[in-house]
Amino acid sequence: MRVFFVLTTIVAVITAIYKWRYKLMNAMLAVDFLRRIAVSVSMNLPSIRKNILPSIFKETTDSTP
């Protein structure tokens, strides 16, 4: 019975986090300290540095006459 209660609680918590994931993320990123940590952690991921950053800072050339 105890295992059933623990598993039910875990599933309920995961479901709530998934349901309100964007509200939770916005609330966490509104805090300056947590936002700085999130940015520094994401900049340490190689895939973000290699793929996303060049596309953000890419110079666009307007070649239309």
N, CA, C and O atoms as a Tinker XYZ file with bonds, in Angstrom:
   260  protein
     1  N      0.820000   -1.190000    0.000000    73     2
     2  CA     0.000000    0.000000    0.000000    64     1     3
     3  C      0.873000    1.266000    0.000000    63     2     4     5
     4  O      0.546000    2.267000   -0.637000    81     3
     5  N      1.974000    1.188000    0.724000    73     3     6
     6  CA     2.858000    2.354000    0.788000    64     5     7
     7  C      3.502000    2.620000   -0.578000    63     6     8     9
     8  O      3.645000    3.776000   -0.974000    81     7
     9  N      3.885000    1.581000   -1.289000    73     7    10
    10  CA     4.497000    1.732000   -2.602000    64     9    11
    11  C      3.486000    2.360000   -3.564000    63    10    12    13
    12  O      3.851000    3.228000   -4.356000    81    11
    13  N      2.243000    1.940000   -3.507000    73    11    14
    14  CA     1.200000    2.510000   -4.347000    64    13    15
    15  C      1.041000    3.997000   -4.068000    63    14    16    17
    16  O      0.912000    4.787000   -5.003000    81    15
    17  N      1.046000    4.392000   -2.801000    73    15    18
    18  CA     0.908000    5.804000   -2.432000    64    17    19
    19  C      2.087000    6.624000   -2.938000    63    18    20    21
    20  O      1.900000    7.729000   -3.445000    81    19
    21  N      3.285000    6.099000   -2.806000    73    19    22
    22  CA     4.482000    6.814000   -3.263000    64    21    23
    23  C      4.465000    6.970000   -4.778000    63    22    24    25
    24  O      4.742000    8.054000   -5.292000    81    23
    25  N      4.144000    5.902000   -5.495000    73    23    26
    26  CA     4.098000    5.979000   -6.955000    64    25    27
    27  C      2.998000    6.925000   -7.429000    63    26    28    29
    28  O      3.198000    7.668000   -8.389000    81    27
    29  N      1.847000    6.909000   -6.774000    73    27    30
    30  CA     0.764000    7.814000   -7.127000    64    29    31
    31  C      1.173000    9.266000   -6.894000    63    30    32    33
    32  O      0.858000   10.136000   -7.705000    81    31
    33  N      1.858000    9.526000   -5.813000    73    31    34
    34  CA     2.323000   10.877000   -5.512000    64    33    35
    35  C      3.344000   11.344000   -6.550000    63    34    36    37
    36  O      3.291000   12.488000   -7.001000    81    35
    37  N      4.259000   10.476000   -6.923000    73    35    38
    38  CA     5.278000   10.835000   -7.918000    64    37    39
    39  C      4.624000   11.141000   -9.267000    63    38    40    41
    40  O      4.979000   12.121000   -9.923000    81    39
    41  N      3.686000   10.315000   -9.674000    73    39    42
    42  CA     2.994000   10.545000  -10.943000    64    41    43
    43  C      2.209000   11.849000  -10.901000    63    42    44    45
    44  O      2.187000   12.592000  -11.883000    81    43
    45  N      1.567000   12.132000   -9.771000    73    43    46
    46  CA     0.797000   13.371000   -9.646000    64    45    47
    47  C      1.708000   14.593000   -9.720000    63    46    48    49
    48  O      1.352000   15.585000  -10.355000    81    47
    49  N      2.860000   14.539000   -9.091000    73    47    50
    50  CA     3.803000   15.660000   -9.119000    64    49    51
    51  C      4.350000   15.865000  -10.533000    63    50    52    53
    52  O      4.441000   16.998000  -11.004000    81    51
    53  N      4.710000   14.783000  -11.205000    73    51    54
    54  CA     5.216000   14.902000  -12.572000    64    53    55
    55  C      4.151000   15.462000  -13.496000    63    54    56    57
    56  O      4.447000   16.284000  -14.363000    81    55
    57  N      2.919000   15.025000  -13.317000    73    55    58
    58  CA     1.827000   15.530000  -14.140000    64    57    59
    59  C      1.604000   17.023000  -13.906000    63    58    60    61
    60  O      1.388000   17.774000  -14.857000    81    59
    61  N      1.654000   17.454000  -12.653000    73    59    62
    62  CA     1.465000   18.875000  -12.342000    64    61    63
    63  C      2.590000   19.715000  -12.920000    63    62    64    65
    64  O      2.348000   20.793000  -13.464000    81    63
    65  N      3.815000   19.230000  -12.806000    73    63    66
    66  CA     4.951000   19.962000  -13.369000    64    65    67
    67  C      4.816000   20.056000  -14.883000    63    66    68    69
    68  O      5.088000   21.109000  -15.461000    81    67
    69  N      4.404000   18.984000  -15.528000    73    67    70
    70  CA     4.246000   19.007000  -16.986000    64    69    71
    71  C      3.115000   19.947000  -17.396000    63    70    72    73
    72  O      3.223000   20.664000  -18.392000    81    71
    73  N      2.045000   19.940000  -16.631000    73    71    74
    74  CA     0.898000   20.781000  -16.970000    64    73    75
    75  C      1.244000   22.264000  -16.868000    63    74    76    77
    76  O      0.842000   23.057000  -17.720000    81    75
    77  N      1.980000   22.634000  -15.839000    73    75    78
    78  CA     2.304000   24.039000  -15.605000    64    77    79
    79  C      3.764000   24.338000  -15.884000    63    78    80    81
    80  O      4.345000   25.206000  -15.233000    81    79
    81  N      4.373000   23.642000  -16.836000    73    79    82
    82  CA     5.812000   23.781000  -17.066000    64    81    83
    83  C      6.206000   25.181000  -17.518000    63    82    84    85
    84  O      7.252000   25.678000  -17.099000    81    83
    85  N      5.416000   25.828000  -18.350000    73    83    86
    86  CA     5.783000   27.155000  -18.838000    64    85    87
    87  C      5.591000   28.215000  -17.756000    63    86    88    89
    88  O      6.389000   29.146000  -17.660000    81    87
    89  N      4.563000   28.089000  -16.957000    73    87    90
    90  CA     4.376000   29.028000  -15.848000    64    89    91
    91  C      5.490000   28.869000  -14.829000    63    90    92    93
    92  O      5.989000   29.860000  -14.297000    81    91
    93  N      5.885000   27.634000  -14.552000    73    91    94
    94  CA     6.985000   27.398000  -13.617000    64    93    95
    95  C      8.297000   27.944000  -14.169000    63    94    96    97
    96  O      9.086000   28.537000  -13.433000    81    95
    97  N      8.531000   27.743000  -15.465000    73    95    98
    98  CA     9.766000   28.246000  -16.058000    64    97    99
    99  C      9.807000   29.766000  -16.039000    63    98   100   101
   100  O     10.848000   30.349000  -15.734000    81    99
   101  N      8.696000   30.418000  -16.359000    73    99   102
   102  CA     8.652000   31.881000  -16.315000    64   101   103
   103  C      8.860000   32.405000  -14.903000    63   102   104   105
   104  O      9.538000   33.413000  -14.705000    81   103
   105  N      8.280000   31.724000  -13.920000    73   103   106
   106  CA     8.461000   32.153000  -12.527000    64   105   107
   107  C      9.912000   31.984000  -12.091000    63   106   108   109
   108  O     10.452000   32.833000  -11.381000    81   107
   109  N     10.545000   30.888000  -12.513000    73   107   110
   110  CA    11.935000   30.674000  -12.137000    64   109   111
   111  C     12.856000   31.661000  -12.837000    63   110   112   113
   112  O     13.793000   32.170000  -12.222000    81   111
   113  N     12.604000   31.940000  -14.118000    73   111   114
   114  CA    13.472000   32.851000  -14.853000    64   113   115
   115  C     13.232000   34.314000  -14.495000    63   114   116   117
   116  O     14.011000   35.178000  -14.896000    81   115
   117  N     12.190000   34.600000  -13.762000    73   115   118
   118  CA    11.960000   35.967000  -13.291000    64   117   119
   119  C     12.919000   36.328000  -12.162000    63   118   120   121
   120  O     13.138000   37.508000  -11.886000    81   119
   121  N     13.486000   35.325000  -11.513000    73   119   122
   122  CA    14.456000   35.549000  -10.441000    64   121   123
   123  C     15.834000   35.698000  -11.079000    63   122   124   125
   124  O     16.291000   34.807000  -11.795000    81   123
   125  N     16.491000   36.818000  -10.819000    73   123   126
   126  CA    17.756000   37.155000  -11.468000    64   125   127
   127  C     18.813000   36.079000  -11.265000    63   126   128   129
   128  O     19.495000   35.689000  -12.213000    81   127
   129  N     18.952000   35.604000  -10.043000    73   127   130
   130  CA    19.974000   34.606000   -9.722000    64   129   131
   131  C     19.736000   33.314000  -10.506000    63   130   132   133
   132  O     20.674000   32.750000  -11.068000    81   131
   133  N     18.493000   32.847000  -10.546000    73   131   134
   134  CA    18.182000   31.615000  -11.269000    64   133   135
   135  C     18.336000   31.792000  -12.772000    63   134   136   137
   136  O     18.737000   30.858000  -13.466000    81   135
   137  N     18.021000   32.980000  -13.285000    73   135   138
   138  CA    18.184000   33.249000  -14.712000    64   137   139
   139  C     19.659000   33.216000  -15.098000    63   138   140   141
   140  O     20.014000   32.681000  -16.148000    81   139
   141  N     20.513000   33.780000  -14.263000    73   139   142
   142  CA    21.953000   33.756000  -14.549000    64   141   143
   143  C     22.492000   32.337000  -14.551000    63   142   144   145
   144  O     23.323000   31.985000  -15.389000    81   143
   145  N     22.023000   31.520000  -13.616000    73   143   146
   146  CA    22.455000   30.125000  -13.577000    64   145   147
   147  C     21.977000   29.387000  -14.824000    63   146   148   149
   148  O     22.733000   28.617000  -15.415000    81   147
   149  N     20.729000   29.615000  -15.228000    73   147   150
   150  CA    20.185000   28.939000  -16.404000    64   149   151
   151  C     20.953000   29.318000  -17.664000    63   150   152   153
   152  O     21.227000   28.461000  -18.503000    81   151
   153  N     21.301000   30.590000  -17.801000    73   151   154
   154  CA    22.052000   31.026000  -18.982000    64   153   155
   155  C     23.452000   30.443000  -18.970000    63   154   156   157
   156  O     23.937000   29.992000  -20.008000    81   155
   157  N     24.110000   30.442000  -17.829000    73   155   158
   158  CA    25.472000   29.912000  -17.783000    64   157   159
   159  C     25.494000   28.408000  -18.030000    63   158   160   161
   160  O     26.410000   27.904000  -18.679000    81   159
   161  N     24.509000   27.693000  -17.527000    73   159   162
   162  CA    24.449000   26.249000  -17.778000    64   161   163
   163  C     24.170000   25.978000  -19.255000    63   162   164   165
   164  O     24.788000   25.100000  -19.856000    81   163
   165  N     23.245000   26.731000  -19.833000    73   163   166
   166  CA    22.919000   26.492000  -21.240000    64   165   167
   167  C     24.084000   26.870000  -22.157000    63   166   168   169
   168  O     24.253000   26.252000  -23.208000    81   167
   169  N     24.879000   27.856000  -21.793000    73   167   170
   170  CA    26.028000   28.222000  -22.619000    64   169   171
   171  C     27.150000   27.195000  -22.513000    63   170   172   173
   172  O     28.044000   27.173000  -23.359000    81   171
   173  N     27.117000   26.353000  -21.499000    73   171   174
   174  CA    28.124000   25.303000  -21.380000    64   173   175
   175  C     27.752000   24.054000  -22.172000    63   174   176   177
   176  O     28.556000   23.125000  -22.263000    81   175
   177  N     26.550000   24.012000  -22.745000    73   175   178
   178  CA    26.155000   22.875000  -23.564000    64   177   179
   179  C     26.705000   23.068000  -24.974000    63   178   180   181
   180  O     26.425000   24.081000  -25.615000    81   179
   181  N     27.484000   22.106000  -25.460000    73   179   182
   182  CA    28.128000   22.286000  -26.773000    64   181   183
   183  C     27.138000   22.434000  -27.921000    63   182   184   185
   184  O     27.404000   23.180000  -28.863000    81   183
   185  N     26.024000   21.754000  -27.865000    73   183   186
   186  CA    25.084000   21.830000  -28.984000    64   185   187
   187  C     24.486000   23.222000  -29.117000    63   186   188   189
   188  O     24.234000   23.678000  -30.232000    81   187
   189  N     24.256000   23.898000  -28.011000    73   187   190
   190  CA    23.719000   25.253000  -28.064000    64   189   191
   191  C     24.770000   26.214000  -28.602000    63   190   192   193
   192  O     24.470000   27.058000  -29.446000    81   191
   193  N     25.983000   26.088000  -28.122000    73   191   194
   194  CA    27.035000   26.984000  -28.607000    64   193   195
   195  C     27.316000   26.773000  -30.081000    63   194   196   197
   196  O     27.568000   27.735000  -30.806000    81   195
   197  N     27.277000   25.528000  -30.535000    73   195   198
   198  CA    27.640000   25.227000  -31.915000    64   197   199
   199  C     26.512000   25.547000  -32.896000    63   198   200   201
   200  O     26.783000   26.026000  -33.998000    81   199
   201  N     25.277000   25.299000  -32.530000    73   199   202
   202  CA    24.179000   25.423000  -33.494000    64   201   203
   203  C     23.359000   26.695000  -33.333000    63   202   204   205
   204  O     23.023000   27.334000  -34.331000    81   203
   205  N     23.035000   27.068000  -32.135000    73   203   206
   206  CA    22.091000   28.171000  -31.927000    64   205   207
   207  C     22.783000   29.526000  -31.933000    63   206   208   209
   208  O     22.292000   30.460000  -32.566000    81   207
   209  N     23.893000   29.652000  -31.256000    73   207   210
   210  CA    24.555000   30.955000  -31.178000    64   209   211
   211  C     24.967000   31.515000  -32.535000    63   210   212   213
   212  O     24.764000   32.706000  -32.769000    81   211
   213  N     25.535000   30.722000  -33.441000    73   211   214
   214  CA    25.869000   31.312000  -34.753000    64   213   215
   215  C     24.642000   31.815000  -35.508000    63   214   216   217
   216  O     24.716000   32.818000  -36.216000    81   215
   217  N     23.521000   31.126000  -35.359000    73   215   218
   218  CA    22.327000   31.586000  -36.069000    64   217   219
   219  C     21.746000   32.847000  -35.437000    63   218   220   221
   220  O     21.090000   33.632000  -36.122000    81   219
   221  N     21.971000   33.048000  -34.167000    73   219   222
   222  CA    21.480000   34.260000  -33.504000    64   221   223
   223  C     22.298000   35.476000  -33.933000    63   222   224   225
   224  O     21.736000   36.535000  -34.214000    81   223
   225  N     23.609000   35.329000  -33.983000    73   223   226
   226  CA    24.495000   36.457000  -34.265000    64   225   227
   227  C     24.948000   36.498000  -35.718000    63   226   228   229
   228  O     25.931000   37.166000  -36.037000    81   227
   229  N     24.262000   35.810000  -36.584000    73   227   230
   230  CA    24.625000   35.783000  -37.997000    64   229   231
   231  C     24.261000   37.120000  -38.629000    63   230   232   233
   232  O     23.180000   37.658000  -38.387000    81   231
   233  N     25.168000   37.650000  -39.437000    73   231   234
   234  CA    24.894000   38.884000  -40.166000    64   233   235
   235  C     24.061000   38.561000  -41.388000    63   234   236   237
   236  O     24.381000   37.643000  -42.144000    81   235
   237  N     23.020000   39.298000  -41.576000    73   235   238
   238  CA    22.208000   39.100000  -42.769000    64   237   239
   239  C     22.630000   40.107000  -43.818000    63   238   240   241
   240  O     22.828000   41.285000  -43.523000    81   239
   241  N     22.763000   39.638000  -45.027000    73   239   242
   242  CA    23.122000   40.529000  -46.122000    64   241   243
   243  C     21.914000   40.700000  -47.008000    63   242   244   245
   244  O     21.271000   39.724000  -47.396000    81   243
   245  N     21.609000   41.927000  -47.323000    73   243   246
   246  CA    20.472000   42.240000  -48.181000    64   245   247
   247  C     20.992000   42.369000  -49.606000    63   246   248   249
   248  O     21.548000   43.403000  -49.976000    81   247
   249  N     20.812000   41.324000  -50.405000    73   247   250
   250  CA    21.366000   41.318000  -51.752000    64   249   251
   251  C     20.326000   41.679000  -52.803000    63   250   252   253
   252  O     20.572000   41.520000  -53.999000    81   251
   253  N     19.183000   42.158000  -52.373000    73   251   254
   254  CA    18.166000   42.576000  -53.368000    64   253   255
   255  C     18.503000   43.969000  -53.886000    63   254   256   257
   256  O     18.826000   44.866000  -53.106000    81   255
   257  N     18.425000   44.151000  -55.223000    73   255   258
   258  CA    18.793000   45.471000  -55.782000    64   257   259
   259  C     17.733000   46.508000  -55.566000    63   258   260
   260  O     17.899000   47.657000  -55.977000    81   259
